Amino acid sequence: MPRDVQVILGDEDFQCTVDNGNSQWLVDEPVDKGGQDTGPTPSESVMGGLGACIAITLQIYARHKGWDLGEVKVDLHLEGTEPGGHPRIHRKITVQGDFDEDQKSRLLKIAGKCPVSRLISGEVPMTGELIVEE
């Protein structure tokens, strides 16, 4: 079961502390954007989570099928982020092993079904609220 995550933006411009109840890490912006570059940007954090989710999902699937997957490398490139652009993520997934075309096609399809892929592709509805404390 995924843990809840809390993000706190404190006194330092753009520097956020992320806490999942077990670990804490920083998310920040680069110096040229007004941050301190003490951690990945929000977009890099999302892409890191996506890449990890793809790799783990493929490992689980391959084990279930009895396939020797070896090392999995997921390279992600965020494109179309300029004003008026259409953002998209290009995935390049590299695995080790001897796979036929059907297996390769299956692995690529499964990669797109990882939970984070579903989250960022808009398949999971998002609700929200704003609380103002005085």
ABEGO torsion letter per residue (X at the ends): XBBBBBBBBBABBGBBBBBAGABBBBBBBBAAAGBAGABBBAAAAAAAAAAAAAAAAAAAAAAAAGBBAEBBBBBBBBBGABBGBBBBBBBBBBBBEBBBAAAAAAAAAAAAABAAAAAAAGABBBBBBBBBBX
